[in-house]
Amino acid sequence: MANLSAADAAGKTRKRTQPIITFRMGDGFYGFHIARIKEVVRYLPLTRIPRAPDYIPGIINLRGGVVTVVDLAMRFGLPPVANPQEAFIIVVEIIHEGSPHLVGLRVDFVHEVIKISPEQLDASPRIGGLVASEYVEGIFLQDERFVSLLNLDLAFDITELINRSKASAEPEPGS
């Protein structure tokens, strides 16, 4: 078996690290993989969608495109974002039936993008915790606080969000 040089070992470690965006919802700290992020924006005015679930406060116009905004805390059964006018919206791209769709995830505060290795990630605790464990890939320690790594694919019914976004972009009959 060949020995790895220090540079080769460092390269393998670098490839195994995962860039994660970290943010705050209420008193908890969370993160998810950055691969799906298109951008992070500060508060933008929302247009309410009639009959939308409480966790969808509305839609935003992002450079001429309609983006459905989800209050991520409410989606997980937590109290809503404390101050919506100071919130951040993390815009992610979701591929559904071969087409890209943008969804905005409203959070209290975006901290930073960090890199974690698989060794830093512990299994999600199956008891306690603020967010249901089926939405959490694992937890890791960052700056002496636990961060829950979310699995966005499991957290949303993407079809529902896309259908609501399409419906809100179409004019109502008789308008």
OpenMM code with the backbone's topology and positions (N, CA, C; nanometers):
from openmm import Vec3, app, unit

residues = "MET ALA ASN LEU SER ALA ALA ASP ALA ALA GLY LYS THR ARG LYS ARG THR GLN PRO ILE ILE THR PHE ARG MET GLY ASP GLY PHE TYR GLY PHE HIS ILE ALA ARG ILE LYS GLU VAL VAL ARG TYR LEU PRO LEU THR ARG ILE PRO ARG ALA PRO ASP TYR ILE PRO GLY ILE ILE ASN LEU ARG GLY GLY VAL VAL THR VAL VAL ASP LEU ALA MET ARG PHE GLY LEU PRO PRO VAL ALA ASN PRO GLN GLU ALA PHE ILE ILE VAL VAL GLU ILE ILE HIS GLU GLY SER PRO HIS LEU VAL GLY LEU ARG VAL ASP PHE VAL HIS GLU VAL ILE LYS ILE SER PRO GLU GLN LEU ASP ALA SER PRO ARG ILE GLY GLY LEU VAL ALA SER GLU TYR VAL GLU GLY ILE PHE LEU GLN ASP GLU ARG PHE VAL SER LEU LEU ASN LEU ASP LEU ALA PHE ASP ILE THR GLU LEU ILE ASN ARG SER LYS ALA SER ALA GLU PRO GLU PRO GLY SER".split()
positions = [
    Vec3(0.0826, -0.1176, 0.0000),
    Vec3(0.0000, 0.0000, 0.0000),
    Vec3(0.0873, 0.1243, 0.0000),
    Vec3(0.0539, 0.2222, -0.0825),
    Vec3(0.1338, 0.3436, -0.0921),
    Vec3(0.1015, 0.4373, 0.0231),
    Vec3(0.2027, 0.5068, 0.0681),
    Vec3(0.1826, 0.6081, 0.1717),
    Vec3(0.1406, 0.7381, 0.1056),
    Vec3(0.0506, 0.8101, 0.1714),
    Vec3(0.0079, 0.9399, 0.1211),
    Vec3(0.1054, 1.0460, 0.1691),
    Vec3(0.1405, 1.1370, 0.0793),
    Vec3(0.2224, 1.2504, 0.1215),
    Vec3(0.1347, 1.3440, 0.2033),
    Vec3(0.1969, 1.4354, 0.2732),
    Vec3(0.1207, 1.5331, 0.3527),
    Vec3(0.0293, 1.6146, 0.2622),
    Vec3(0.0781, 1.6508, 0.1432),
    Vec3(-0.0046, 1.7291, 0.0503),
    Vec3(-0.1245, 1.6469, 0.0029),
    Vec3(-0.1030, 1.5170, -0.0272),
    Vec3(-0.2133, 1.4309, -0.0695),
    Vec3(-0.3165, 1.4162, 0.0422),
    Vec3(-0.2685, 1.3968, 0.1642),
    Vec3(-0.3597, 1.3821, 0.2783),
    Vec3(-0.4393, 1.5097, 0.2988),
    Vec3(-0.3726, 1.6251, 0.2856),
    Vec3(-0.4427, 1.7530, 0.3013),
    Vec3(-0.5476, 1.7694, 0.1918),
    Vec3(-0.5127, 1.7268, 0.0685),
    Vec3(-0.6090, 1.7361, -0.0415),
    Vec3(-0.7302, 1.6494, -0.0175),
    Vec3(-0.7104, 1.5287, 0.0340),
    Vec3(-0.8233, 1.4396, 0.0637),
    Vec3(-0.9114, 1.4983, 0.1724),
    Vec3(-0.8490, 1.5561, 0.2755),
    Vec3(-0.9265, 1.6184, 0.3825),
    Vec3(-1.0058, 1.7356, 0.3276),
    Vec3(-0.9417, 1.8165, 0.2418),
    Vec3(-1.0090, 1.9326, 0.1853),
    Vec3(-1.1307, 1.8895, 0.1039),
    Vec3(-1.1173, 1.7809, 0.0278),
    Vec3(-1.2284, 1.7335, -0.0531),
    Vec3(-1.3430, 1.6828, 0.0335),
    Vec3(-1.3108, 1.6334, 0.1515),
    Vec3(-1.4144, 1.5785, 0.2377),
    Vec3(-1.4839, 1.6855, 0.3198),
    Vec3(-1.4243, 1.8053, 0.3301),
    Vec3(-1.4918, 1.9093, 0.4067),
    Vec3(-1.6122, 1.9587, 0.3284),
    Vec3(-1.7099, 2.0032, 0.4023),
    Vec3(-1.8347, 2.0486, 0.3413),
    Vec3(-1.8592, 2.1939, 0.3799),
    Vec3(-1.8761, 2.2841, 0.2811),
    Vec3(-1.9085, 2.4220, 0.3163),
    Vec3(-2.0542, 2.4305, 0.3616),
    Vec3(-2.0731, 2.4949, 0.4754),
    Vec3(-2.2042, 2.5057, 0.5392),
    Vec3(-2.2318, 2.6517, 0.5706),
    Vec3(-2.3512, 2.7002, 0.5413),
    Vec3(-2.3912, 2.8332, 0.5860),
    Vec3(-2.4551, 2.8164, 0.7233),
    Vec3(-2.4185, 2.9021, 0.8161),
    Vec3(-2.4760, 2.8940, 0.9507),
    Vec3(-2.5621, 3.0170, 0.9758),
    Vec3(-2.6706, 2.9958, 1.0489),
    Vec3(-2.7654, 3.1042, 1.0743),
    Vec3(-2.8386, 3.0778, 1.2041),
    Vec3(-2.9096, 3.1819, 1.2501),
    Vec3(-2.9843, 3.1728, 1.3752),
    Vec3(-3.1334, 3.1820, 1.3464),
    Vec3(-3.2073, 3.0963, 1.4156),
    Vec3(-3.3544, 3.1039, 1.4202),
    Vec3(-3.3895, 3.1011, 1.5678),
    Vec3(-3.4451, 3.2113, 1.6184),
    Vec3(-3.4751, 3.2173, 1.7609),
    Vec3(-3.3483, 3.1998, 1.8408),
    Vec3(-3.3500, 3.1069, 1.9365),
    Vec3(-3.2335, 3.0817, 2.0210),
    Vec3(-3.1428, 2.9727, 1.9657),
    Vec3(-3.1800, 2.9121, 1.8535),
    Vec3(-3.1026, 2.8003, 1.8004),
    Vec3(-3.0138, 2.8397, 1.6840),
    Vec3(-2.9106, 2.7590, 1.6617),
    Vec3(-2.8179, 2.7795, 1.5507),
    Vec3(-2.8293, 2.6614, 1.4564),
    Vec3(-2.8326, 2.6916, 1.3270),
    Vec3(-2.8589, 2.5912, 1.2254),
    Vec3(-2.7674, 2.6143, 1.1064),
    Vec3(-2.7672, 2.5189, 1.0173),
    Vec3(-2.6906, 2.5328, 0.8953),
    Vec3(-2.7395, 2.4349, 0.7912),
    Vec3(-2.6971, 2.4561, 0.6680),
    Vec3(-2.7183, 2.3581, 0.5617),
    Vec3(-2.6106, 2.3781, 0.4564),
    Vec3(-2.5974, 2.2821, 0.3673),
    Vec3(-2.4945, 2.2837, 0.2635),
    Vec3(-2.5167, 2.4033, 0.1697),
    Vec3(-2.4091, 2.4699, 0.1320),
    Vec3(-2.4224, 2.5910, 0.0508),
    Vec3(-2.4441, 2.5644, -0.0976),
    Vec3(-2.4308, 2.4413, -0.1408),
    Vec3(-2.4390, 2.4111, -0.2841),
    Vec3(-2.5673, 2.4631, -0.3482),
    Vec3(-2.6743, 2.4737, -0.2727),
    Vec3(-2.8033, 2.5139, -0.3304),
    Vec3(-2.8306, 2.6630, -0.3195),
    Vec3(-2.7433, 2.7359, -0.2538),
    Vec3(-2.7669, 2.8783, -0.2306),
    Vec3(-2.7350, 2.9593, -0.3562),
    Vec3(-2.8285, 3.0441, -0.3942),
    Vec3(-2.8064, 3.1369, -0.5043),
    Vec3(-2.7565, 3.2700, -0.4508),
    Vec3(-2.8145, 3.3156, -0.3394),
    Vec3(-2.7699, 3.4396, -0.2771),
    Vec3(-2.8373, 3.4570, -0.1418),
    Vec3(-2.7851, 3.5530, -0.0670),
    Vec3(-2.8432, 3.5900, 0.0621),
    Vec3(-2.8762, 3.7382, 0.0527),
    Vec3(-3.0005, 3.7731, 0.0872),
    Vec3(-3.0429, 3.9130, 0.0798),
    Vec3(-3.0991, 3.9570, 0.2145),
    Vec3(-3.0897, 4.0855, 0.2398),
    Vec3(-3.1537, 4.1434, 0.3573),
    Vec3(-3.3025, 4.1552, 0.3275),
    Vec3(-3.3767, 4.2005, 0.4229),
    Vec3(-3.5218, 4.2119, 0.4123),
    Vec3(-3.5644, 4.2766, 0.2806),
    Vec3(-3.6645, 4.2183, 0.2182),
    Vec3(-3.7318, 4.2770, 0.1024),
    Vec3(-3.8814, 4.2753, 0.1331),
    Vec3(-3.9554, 4.3760, 0.0854),
    Vec3(-4.1002, 4.3770, 0.1113),
    Vec3(-4.1676, 4.2525, 0.0524),
    Vec3(-4.2616, 4.1978, 0.1286),
    Vec3(-4.3341, 4.0769, 0.0876),
    Vec3(-4.4732, 4.1109, 0.0375),
    Vec3(-4.5203, 4.0319, -0.0566),
    Vec3(-4.6606, 4.0353, -0.0977),
    Vec3(-4.7241, 3.9083, -0.0454),
    Vec3(-4.8284, 3.9224, 0.0343),
    Vec3(-4.8955, 3.8078, 0.0967),
    Vec3(-4.9656, 3.7239, -0.0093),
    Vec3(-4.9666, 3.5927, 0.0090),
    Vec3(-5.0355, 3.5000, -0.0798),
    Vec3(-5.1638, 3.4558, -0.0094),
    Vec3(-5.2809, 3.4804, -0.0700),
    Vec3(-5.4057, 3.4368, -0.0054),
    Vec3(-5.4060, 3.2862, 0.0201),
    Vec3(-5.4568, 3.2470, 0.1352),
    Vec3(-5.4735, 3.1077, 0.1766),
    Vec3(-5.3424, 3.0301, 0.1877),
    Vec3(-5.2307, 3.1007, 0.1949),
    Vec3(-5.1016, 3.0319, 0.2119),
    Vec3(-5.0886, 2.9866, 0.3568),
    Vec3(-5.0147, 2.8794, 0.3803),
    Vec3(-4.9902, 2.8377, 0.5187),
    Vec3(-4.9175, 2.9494, 0.5949),
    Vec3(-4.9295, 2.9485, 0.7255),
    Vec3(-4.8662, 3.0520, 0.8079),
    Vec3(-4.7160, 3.0622, 0.7845),
    Vec3(-4.6501, 2.9513, 0.7537),
    Vec3(-4.5052, 2.9548, 0.7375),
    Vec3(-4.4619, 3.0144, 0.6033),
    Vec3(-4.5573, 3.0502, 0.5167),
    Vec3(-4.5258, 3.1199, 0.3912),
    Vec3(-4.5799, 3.2620, 0.4046),
    Vec3(-4.4946, 3.3557, 0.4492),
    Vec3(-4.5432, 3.4927, 0.4696),
    Vec3(-4.5707, 3.5671, 0.3400),
    Vec3(-4.5188, 3.5177, 0.2274),
    Vec3(-4.5473, 3.5841, 0.1008),
    Vec3(-4.4426, 3.5547, -0.0048),
    Vec3(-4.4415, 3.6423, -0.1053),
    Vec3(-4.3471, 3.6315, -0.2160),
    Vec3(-4.2698, 3.7620, -0.2267),
    Vec3(-4.1517, 3.7536, -0.2881),
    Vec3(-4.0727, 3.8727, -0.3149),
    Vec3(-4.0416, 3.8793, -0.4635),
    Vec3(-4.0111, 3.9996, -0.5086),
    Vec3(-3.9649, 4.0215, -0.6441),
    Vec3(-3.8132, 4.0313, -0.6356),
    Vec3(-3.7447, 3.9337, -0.6917),
    Vec3(-3.5994, 3.9333, -0.6913),
    Vec3(-3.5517, 3.9488, -0.8346),
    Vec3(-3.5151, 4.0712, -0.8708),
    Vec3(-3.4718, 4.1050, -1.0073),
    Vec3(-3.5703, 4.0562, -1.1130),
    Vec3(-3.6975, 4.0806, -1.0886),
    Vec3(-3.8016, 4.0466, -1.1846),
    Vec3(-3.8564, 3.9059, -1.1729),
    Vec3(-3.8012, 3.8245, -1.0846),
    Vec3(-3.8499, 3.6877, -1.0665),
    Vec3(-3.9289, 3.6746, -0.9369),
    Vec3(-4.0280, 3.5871, -0.9382),
    Vec3(-4.1094, 3.5625, -0.8200),
    Vec3(-4.0422, 3.4556, -0.7348),
    Vec3(-4.0214, 3.4864, -0.6069),
    Vec3(-3.9597, 3.3926, -0.5141),
    Vec3(-4.0533, 3.3750, -0.3952),
    Vec3(-4.0966, 3.2522, -0.3703),
    Vec3(-4.1786, 3.2226, -0.2527),
    Vec3(-4.0877, 3.2244, -0.1309),
    Vec3(-4.1328, 3.2939, -0.0252),
    Vec3(-4.0533, 3.3040, 0.0969),
    Vec3(-4.1162, 3.2160, 0.2045),
    Vec3(-4.0310, 3.1381, 0.2699),
    Vec3(-4.0722, 3.0497, 0.3782),
    Vec3(-4.0071, 3.1003, 0.5068),
    Vec3(-4.0878, 3.1223, 0.6101),
    Vec3(-4.0316, 3.1527, 0.7415),
    Vec3(-3.9836, 3.0193, 0.7958),
    Vec3(-3.8527, 2.9974, 0.7901),
    Vec3(-3.7979, 2.8666, 0.8216),
    Vec3(-3.8289, 2.8238, 0.9645),
    Vec3(-3.8267, 2.9183, 1.0575),
    Vec3(-3.8590, 2.8847, 1.1972),
    Vec3(-4.0019, 2.8323, 1.2074),
    Vec3(-4.0963, 2.9014, 1.1460),
    Vec3(-4.2360, 2.8565, 1.1512),
    Vec3(-4.2544, 2.7218, 1.0823),
    Vec3(-4.1798, 2.6991, 0.9749),
    Vec3(-4.1891, 2.5715, 0.9037),
    Vec3(-4.1528, 2.4559, 0.9955),
    Vec3(-4.0635, 2.4838, 1.0914),
    Vec3(-4.0208, 2.3816, 1.1859),
    Vec3(-4.0971, 2.3879, 1.3171),
    Vec3(-4.2058, 2.4657, 1.3212),
    Vec3(-4.2877, 2.4706, 1.4416),
    Vec3(-4.2325, 2.5597, 1.5514),
    Vec3(-4.1396, 2.6476, 1.5173),
    Vec3(-4.0830, 2.7421, 1.6136),
    Vec3(-4.1543, 2.8759, 1.6008),
    Vec3(-4.1359, 2.9664, 1.6964),
    Vec3(-4.1950, 3.1005, 1.6812),
    Vec3(-4.1394, 3.1673, 1.5550),
    Vec3(-4.2186, 3.2552, 1.4926),
    Vec3(-4.1740, 3.3201, 1.3686),
    Vec3(-4.0509, 3.4077, 1.3917),
    Vec3(-3.9882, 3.4462, 1.2809),
    Vec3(-3.8738, 3.5370, 1.2859),
    Vec3(-3.9119, 3.6559, 1.3739),
    Vec3(-3.8225, 3.6900, 1.4676),
    Vec3(-3.8525, 3.7920, 1.5685),
    Vec3(-3.8783, 3.9295, 1.5082),
    Vec3(-3.7960, 3.9728, 1.4166),
    Vec3(-3.8111, 4.1051, 1.3567),
    Vec3(-3.7961, 4.0922, 1.2054),
    Vec3(-3.9061, 4.0724, 1.1332),
    Vec3(-3.8977, 4.0477, 0.9885),
    Vec3(-3.8228, 4.1560, 0.9101),
    Vec3(-3.8287, 4.2818, 0.9555),
    Vec3(-3.7607, 4.3892, 0.8827),
    Vec3(-3.6084, 4.3815, 0.8965),
    Vec3(-3.5590, 4.3017, 0.9909),
    Vec3(-3.4146, 4.2850, 1.0066),
    Vec3(-3.3697, 4.1439, 0.9687),
    Vec3(-3.4609, 4.0650, 0.9139),
    Vec3(-3.4317, 3.9259, 0.8797),
    Vec3(-3.3484, 3.9167, 0.7523),
    Vec3(-3.2938, 3.7991, 0.7313),
    Vec3(-3.2222, 3.7660, 0.6088),
    Vec3(-3.3047, 3.6631, 0.5323),
    Vec3(-3.2905, 3.6644, 0.4011),
    Vec3(-3.3548, 3.5637, 0.3166),
    Vec3(-3.2445, 3.4917, 0.2406),
    Vec3(-3.2352, 3.3613, 0.2657),
    Vec3(-3.1376, 3.2776, 0.1952),
    Vec3(-3.2116, 3.2188, 0.0755),
    Vec3(-3.1730, 3.2593, -0.0438),
    Vec3(-3.2403, 3.2142, -0.1658),
    Vec3(-3.1714, 3.0872, -0.2137),
    Vec3(-3.2488, 2.9798, -0.2231),
    Vec3(-3.1953, 2.8511, -0.2669),
    Vec3(-3.2643, 2.8081, -0.3952),
    Vec3(-3.1927, 2.7293, -0.4748),
    Vec3(-3.2499, 2.6756, -0.5977),
    Vec3(-3.2894, 2.5313, -0.5739),
    Vec3(-3.4125, 2.5020, -0.6083),
    Vec3(-3.4660, 2.3671, -0.5973),
    Vec3(-3.4969, 2.3196, -0.7392),
    Vec3(-3.4523, 2.2014, -0.7734),
    Vec3(-3.4847, 2.1439, -0.9047),
    Vec3(-3.6064, 2.0539, -0.8856),
    Vec3(-3.7115, 2.0827, -0.9586),
    Vec3(-3.8347, 2.0048, -0.9500),
    Vec3(-3.8809, 1.9730, -1.0911),
    Vec3(-3.8930, 1.8450, -1.1205),
    Vec3(-3.9340, 1.7979, -1.2529),
    Vec3(-3.8485, 1.8603, -1.3623),
    Vec3(-3.7173, 1.8686, -1.3351),
    Vec3(-3.6227, 1.9177, -1.4339),
    Vec3(-3.6126, 2.0682, -1.4464),
    Vec3(-3.6914, 2.1434, -1.3723),
    Vec3(-3.6882, 2.2893, -1.3817),
    Vec3(-3.6396, 2.3510, -1.2509),
    Vec3(-3.5567, 2.4559, -1.2600),
    Vec3(-3.5110, 2.5227, -1.1373),
    Vec3(-3.6179, 2.6173, -1.0833),
    Vec3(-3.6309, 2.6215, -0.9519),
    Vec3(-3.7238, 2.7119, -0.8841),
    Vec3(-3.6502, 2.7739, -0.7664),
    Vec3(-3.6723, 2.9031, -0.7447),
    Vec3(-3.6103, 2.9707, -0.6322),
    Vec3(-3.7069, 2.9774, -0.5154),
    Vec3(-3.6555, 2.9510, -0.3956),
    Vec3(-3.7316, 2.9600, -0.2716),
    Vec3(-3.6464, 3.0407, -0.1740),
    Vec3(-3.7084, 3.1369, -0.1064),
    Vec3(-3.6380, 3.2180, -0.0074),
    Vec3(-3.6652, 3.1647, 0.1318),
    Vec3(-3.5613, 3.1433, 0.2098),
    Vec3(-3.5739, 3.0932, 0.3462),
    Vec3(-3.5434, 3.2080, 0.4417),
    Vec3(-3.6474, 3.2567, 0.5110),
    Vec3(-3.6294, 3.3710, 0.6008),
    Vec3(-3.5797, 3.3229, 0.7362),
    Vec3(-3.4684, 3.3822, 0.7816),
    Vec3(-3.4072, 3.3470, 0.9098),
    Vec3(-3.3756, 3.4757, 0.9844),
    Vec3(-3.3523, 3.4636, 1.1159),
    Vec3(-3.3235, 3.5820, 1.1960),
    Vec3(-3.1908, 3.6477, 1.1578),
    Vec3(-3.0865, 3.5660, 1.1428),
    Vec3(-2.9544, 3.6228, 1.1190),
    Vec3(-2.8664, 3.5185, 1.0510),
    Vec3(-2.7907, 3.5605, 0.9502),
    Vec3(-2.6938, 3.4723, 0.8856),
    Vec3(-2.5573, 3.5017, 0.9463),
    Vec3(-2.4901, 3.3965, 0.9938),
    Vec3(-2.3602, 3.4150, 1.0586),
    Vec3(-2.2453, 3.4096, 0.9601),
    Vec3(-2.2181, 3.2920, 0.9044),
    Vec3(-2.1008, 3.2769, 0.8201),
    Vec3(-2.1081, 3.1457, 0.7437),
    Vec3(-2.0163, 3.1324, 0.6483),
    Vec3(-1.9974, 3.0052, 0.5799),
    Vec3(-1.8720, 2.9436, 0.6401),
    Vec3(-1.8859, 2.8193, 0.6834),
    Vec3(-1.7741, 2.7473, 0.7442),
    Vec3(-1.7556, 2.6154, 0.6712),
    Vec3(-1.6453, 2.5491, 0.6961),
    Vec3(-1.6229, 2.4153, 0.6415),
    Vec3(-1.6155, 2.3185, 0.7570),
    Vec3(-1.6905, 2.2088, 0.7444),
    Vec3(-1.6839, 2.1038, 0.8457),
    Vec3(-1.6453, 1.9730, 0.7778),
    Vec3(-1.5817, 1.8889, 0.8526),
    Vec3(-1.5456, 1.7573, 0.8008),
    Vec3(-1.6479, 1.6564, 0.8529),
    Vec3(-1.6610, 1.5429, 0.7869),
    Vec3(-1.7549, 1.4412, 0.8341),
    Vec3(-1.7277, 1.3995, 0.9789),
    Vec3(-1.6013, 1.4059, 1.0199),
    Vec3(-1.5664, 1.3679, 1.1569),
    Vec3(-1.6260, 1.4632, 1.2604),
    Vec3(-1.6532, 1.5873, 1.2214),
    Vec3(-1.7102, 1.6856, 1.3134),
    Vec3(-1.8605, 1.6674, 1.3326),
    Vec3(-1.9246, 1.5954, 1.2423),
    Vec3(-2.0700, 1.5818, 1.2435),
    Vec3(-2.1113, 1.4613, 1.3270),
    Vec3(-2.1906, 1.4876, 1.4304),
    Vec3(-2.2446, 1.3812, 1.5146),
    Vec3(-2.3870, 1.3505, 1.4712),
    Vec3(-2.4325, 1.2314, 1.5003),
    Vec3(-2.5700, 1.1929, 1.4669),
    Vec3(-2.6674, 1.2867, 1.5362),
    Vec3(-2.7793, 1.3086, 1.4711),
    Vec3(-2.8831, 1.3931, 1.5283),
    Vec3(-2.9440, 1.3250, 1.6495),
    Vec3(-2.9570, 1.3971, 1.7612),
    Vec3(-3.0215, 1.3354, 1.8770),
    Vec3(-3.1671, 1.3047, 1.8450),
    Vec3(-3.2156, 1.1925, 1.8871),
    Vec3(-3.3531, 1.1510, 1.8557),
    Vec3(-3.4548, 1.1986, 1.9588),
    Vec3(-3.4066, 1.2629, 2.0629),
    Vec3(-3.4989, 1.3180, 2.1622),
    Vec3(-3.4637, 1.4637, 2.1843),
    Vec3(-3.5617, 1.5399, 2.2239),
    Vec3(-3.5379, 1.6810, 2.2519),
    Vec3(-3.5095, 1.7570, 2.1243),
    Vec3(-3.4507, 1.8736, 2.1387),
    Vec3(-3.4200, 1.9560, 2.0223),
    Vec3(-3.5413, 2.0353, 1.9790),
    Vec3(-3.5153, 2.1465, 1.9142),
    Vec3(-3.6232, 2.2348, 1.8727),
    Vec3(-3.6816, 2.1959, 1.7377),
    Vec3(-3.5988, 2.1433, 1.6483),
    Vec3(-3.6436, 2.1046, 1.5152),
    Vec3(-3.6548, 1.9526, 1.5118),
    Vec3(-3.7628, 1.9036, 1.4514),
    Vec3(-3.7848, 1.7586, 1.4439),
    Vec3(-3.6609, 1.6894, 1.3876),
    Vec3(-3.6221, 1.5811, 1.4513),
    Vec3(-3.4968, 1.5146, 1.4162),
    Vec3(-3.4951, 1.4604, 1.2738),
    Vec3(-3.6099, 1.4333, 1.2136),
    Vec3(-3.6074, 1.3817, 1.0762),
    Vec3(-3.5587, 1.4873, 0.9764),
    Vec3(-3.5556, 1.6154, 1.0150),
    Vec3(-3.5058, 1.7216, 0.9278),
    Vec3(-3.3595, 1.7543, 0.9538),
    Vec3(-3.2983, 1.6880, 1.0502),
    Vec3(-3.1619, 1.7192, 1.0908),
    Vec3(-3.0683, 1.6048, 1.0509),
    Vec3(-2.9666, 1.6376, 0.9709),
    Vec3(-2.8669, 1.5375, 0.9291),
    Vec3(-2.7723, 1.5042, 1.0424),
    Vec3(-2.7472, 1.6011, 1.1263),
    Vec3(-2.6555, 1.5816, 1.2374),
    Vec3(-2.6317, 1.7134, 1.3075),
    Vec3(-2.5452, 1.7096, 1.4074),
    Vec3(-2.5096, 1.8314, 1.4799),
    Vec3(-2.3580, 1.8412, 1.4863),
    Vec3(-2.3089, 1.9642, 1.4997),
    Vec3(-2.1658, 1.9853, 1.5167),
    Vec3(-2.1451, 2.1042, 1.6087),
    Vec3(-2.0270, 2.1121, 1.6636),
    Vec3(-1.9915, 2.2178, 1.7565),
    Vec3(-1.9157, 2.3260, 1.6809),
    Vec3(-1.9623, 2.4499, 1.6927),
    Vec3(-1.8974, 2.5647, 1.6284),
    Vec3(-1.8933, 2.6793, 1.7286),
    Vec3(-1.7746, 2.7265, 1.7595),
    Vec3(-1.7582, 2.8360, 1.8561),
    Vec3(-1.8325, 2.8086, 1.9869),
    Vec3(-1.8186, 2.6873, 2.0378),
    Vec3(-1.8751, 2.6447, 2.1654),
    Vec3(-2.0280, 2.6447, 2.1697),
    Vec3(-2.0915, 2.6322, 2.0532),
    Vec3(-2.2369, 2.6168, 2.0479),
    Vec3(-2.2703, 2.5081, 1.9467),
    Vec3(-2.3785, 2.4373, 1.9743),
    Vec3(-2.4212, 2.3326, 1.8829),
    Vec3(-2.4964, 2.3932, 1.7650),
    Vec3(-2.4683, 2.3396, 1.6475),
    Vec3(-2.5343, 2.3804, 1.5246),
    Vec3(-2.6003, 2.2560, 1.4665),
    Vec3(-2.7292, 2.2654, 1.4353),
    Vec3(-2.8021, 2.1551, 1.3730),
    Vec3(-2.7921, 2.1693, 1.2218),
    Vec3(-2.7433, 2.0644, 1.1564),
    Vec3(-2.7311, 2.0644, 1.0113),
    Vec3(-2.8623, 2.0134, 0.9513),
    Vec3(-2.9331, 2.1025, 0.8812),
    Vec3(-3.0655, 2.0701, 0.8282),
    Vec3(-3.0569, 2.0003, 0.6931),
    Vec3(-3.1541, 1.9137, 0.6677),
    Vec3(-3.1705, 1.8489, 0.5380),
    Vec3(-3.2905, 1.9156, 0.4708),
    Vec3(-3.2639, 2.0067, 0.3773),
    Vec3(-3.3716, 2.0832, 0.3135),
    Vec3(-3.4648, 1.9956, 0.2316),
    Vec3(-3.4118, 1.8883, 0.1731),
    Vec3(-3.4967, 1.8017, 0.0911),
    Vec3(-3.6104, 1.7408, 0.1722),
    Vec3(-3.5841, 1.7108, 0.2980),
    Vec3(-3.6865, 1.6502, 0.3822),
    Vec3(-3.7773, 1.7537, 0.4479),
    Vec3(-3.7358, 1.8777, 0.4473),
    Vec3(-3.8075, 1.9810, 0.5225),
    Vec3(-3.9249, 2.0418, 0.4463),
    Vec3(-3.9314, 2.0211, 0.3159),
    Vec3(-4.0334, 2.0900, 0.2371),
    Vec3(-4.1077, 1.9971, 0.1450),
    Vec3(-4.2335, 2.0298, 0.1231),
    Vec3(-4.3091, 1.9717, 0.0136),
    Vec3(-4.2885, 2.0690, -0.1020),
    Vec3(-4.1870, 2.0441, -0.1814),
    Vec3(-4.1473, 2.1366, -0.2870),
    Vec3(-4.2616, 2.1596, -0.3854),
    Vec3(-4.3388, 2.0568, -0.4153),
    Vec3(-4.4504, 2.0716, -0.5084),
    Vec3(-4.5479, 2.1771, -0.4583),
    Vec3(-4.5789, 2.1755, -0.3295),
    Vec3(-4.6711, 2.2751, -0.2735),
    Vec3(-4.6157, 2.4164, -0.2895),
    Vec3(-4.4872, 2.4359, -0.2591),
    Vec3(-4.4275, 2.5691, -0.2707),
    Vec3(-4.4290, 2.6182, -0.4147),
    Vec3(-4.3939, 2.5313, -0.5081),
    Vec3(-4.3886, 2.5692, -0.6488),
    Vec3(-4.5287, 2.6026, -0.6997),
    Vec3(-4.6268, 2.5218, -0.6657),
    Vec3(-4.7641, 2.5488, -0.7101),
    Vec3(-4.8147, 2.6810, -0.6550),
    Vec3(-4.7845, 2.7113, -0.5284),
    Vec3(-4.8269, 2.8390, -0.4696),
    Vec3(-4.7559, 2.9558, -0.5373),
    Vec3(-4.6290, 2.9377, -0.5700),
    Vec3(-4.5540, 3.0435, -0.6368),
    Vec3(-4.6116, 3.0708, -0.7752),
    Vec3(-4.6407, 2.9639, -0.8504),
    Vec3(-4.6996, 2.9800, -0.9837),
    Vec3(-4.8351, 3.0474, -0.9754),
    Vec3(-4.9178, 3.0053, -0.8785),
    Vec3(-5.0513, 3.0628, -0.8649),
    Vec3(-5.0435, 3.2098, -0.8301),
    Vec3(-4.9468, 3.2493, -0.7497),
    Vec3(-4.9364, 3.3902, -0.7096),
    Vec3(-4.8857, 3.4770, -0.8234),
    Vec3(-4.8146, 3.4183, -0.9191),
    Vec3(-4.7617, 3.4937, -1.0318),
    Vec3(-4.8664, 3.5144, -1.1406),
    Vec3(-4.9745, 3.4369, -1.1373),
    Vec3(-5.0795, 3.4488, -1.2387),
    Vec3(-5.1843, 3.5479, -1.1908),
    Vec3(-5.2374, 3.6301, -1.2828),
    Vec3(-5.3427, 3.7237, -1.2408),
    Vec3(-5.4699, 3.6479, -1.2032),
    Vec3(-5.5408, 3.7019, -1.1056),
    Vec3(-5.6668, 3.6383, -1.0644),
    Vec3(-5.7718, 3.6615, -1.1717),
    Vec3(-5.8644, 3.5667, -1.1879),
    Vec3(-5.9695, 3.5825, -1.2888),
    Vec3(-6.0475, 3.7111, -1.2634),
    Vec3(-6.0772, 3.7826, -1.3713),
    Vec3(-6.1561, 3.9058, -1.3610),
    Vec3(-6.0716, 4.0271, -1.3274),
    Vec3(-5.9352, 4.0079, -1.3186),
    Vec3(-5.8481, 4.1233, -1.2879),
    Vec3(-5.8150, 4.2002, -1.4119),
] * unit.nanometer
topology = app.Topology()
chain = topology.addChain("A")
for resn in residues:
    res = topology.addResidue(resn, chain)
    for name in ("N", "CA", "C"):
        topology.addAtom(name, app.Element.getBySymbol(name[0]), res)
